[in-house]
C-alpha cells in the first residue's frame, strides 16, 4: 500500500514539474503570467550567502568563533 502511494506521489510530482516547465517556457523573460484561474509571478530574487568553505579556509578562527553545530534528525522509511 505504501509503495503504491509513494509511486502515485512521484507521478504527480513529475506531472507538476512538467506543468511548471511548460509555464516557464510560456512566460520566457516576463515576470508574470495570469489566467482566469491563476496568477503566476516568476521573478529574479537576489540573495547573499556566506561562502563558509572559503571562510573556513582563509579565516579558520572566525569560522570557529561563529560556527554552530546542529544535530538534525533524518526520518526515512525504507522497504525491508
Residue, then its C-alpha position, 0 to 999 in steps of 0.5 A: x500500500x505504501x509503495x503504491x502511494x509513494x509511486x502515485x506521489x512521484x507521478x504527480x510530482x513529475x506531472x507538476x514539474x512538467x506543468x511548471x516547465x511548460x509555464x516557464x517556457x510560456x512566460x520566457x523573460x516576463x515576470x508574470x503570467x495570469x489566467x482566469x484561474x491563476x496568477x503566476x509571478x516568476x521573478x529574479x530574487x537576489x540573495x547573499x550567502x556566506x561562502x563558509x568553505x572559503x571562510x573556513x579556509x582563509x579565516x579558520x578562527x572566525x569560522x570557529x568563533x561563529x560556527x554552530x553545530x546542529x544535530x538534525x534528525x533524518x526520518x526515512x522509511x525504507x522497504x525491508 
